[in-house]
Amino acid sequence: MAEENVPQNSESSEEPVPEIMESIMCELCGQDNYLVVYKGALKPEEGGSKVEETYKSSGNKPSEDTIVKCNNCGLVYVNPRLKSEEIVEGYSEGSDENFVSQVKGRESTFLTGIKFIEQFAKPGRILDIGTASGSFLYVAKKRGWQVYGVEPNKWLCGWAQKNYGLYIQPGTIDSLNYPNGFFDVITLWDVLEHVPNPTQVLQRCHSLLKPEGFVYVNYPDYNSYASRIMKGRWIFLLSVHLCYFTRETIAKMLEKTGFQTLNYRTHWQTLKLGYLVCRMRPYSMLLYKLGNFFVNILRLKNFPFKYQLGQTGVIARKK
Ligand SMILES: [Zn+2]
């Protein structure tokens, strides 16, 4: 992807926005004044192609969208983007065997996550938004939490029921019917950067939380070393991501929605080496082939590999 720094606003944009896409205002401050940081290669006629393939949990298609940075508040976001209805629709269907092949690694990753949360909150009712296969709730339940989850992908909900015996409600945060003030903690693991309306999602979390309840958000940090070094090839510049937060912009959004930011953590993820090598494929065929060769020779396909490429967690308290 070409890196550009061209000031632009929607009035001066010459290319027509295809019908399936929409131009949007900055989600954080509401202004329409931005700098293009990456000029996308997405052709208008490709706007709607393979929505189902793109919007799944392990969706690893490198971003082809135009990514902009708000001149006012610094939020980095995709603009223009696919219309919201198309995005949610894309997540709800399709199966994702690739994603669930990594459950063991995810369970060990989530164990360190729940331990971090427990430094702030005692086990109580916990709601996980965008639960995916339920690995986080499975780990939390074993540590004494009463667990609740919601996930748009019906296939993943079924997987959690079958393999963990967990009921995960199919849908999004908007489909939940719990009373206000019901939960002690709400978690969003790698979810907020996918949703078309992160402010609204955090506002809804705020209502569902008890007074002084906690929200935990895990997200790929745009200002991390990995992002700054890898630039346009940063592994989290994905077509499924609509917003790229930094510590500063996530804190502003949490503040705006009624939370006080307490602490951040660097999130180390564990995945099987073979899976990581496969995910290199869209970036470098050479690295993928070399990696695959050695992983096969050394029989390291299932070797648990810990890595950090900018994933960050933030915990905040309801004010
Ligand atoms: Zn802004």
Boltz pocket constraint, residues with backbone or C-beta under 6 A from the ligand:
constraints:
  - pocket:
      binder: B
      contacts: [[A, 26], [A, 27], [A, 28], [A, 29], [A, 30], [A, 31], [A, 70], [A, 71], [A, 72], [A, 73], [A, 74], [A, 75]]
      max_distance: 6.0
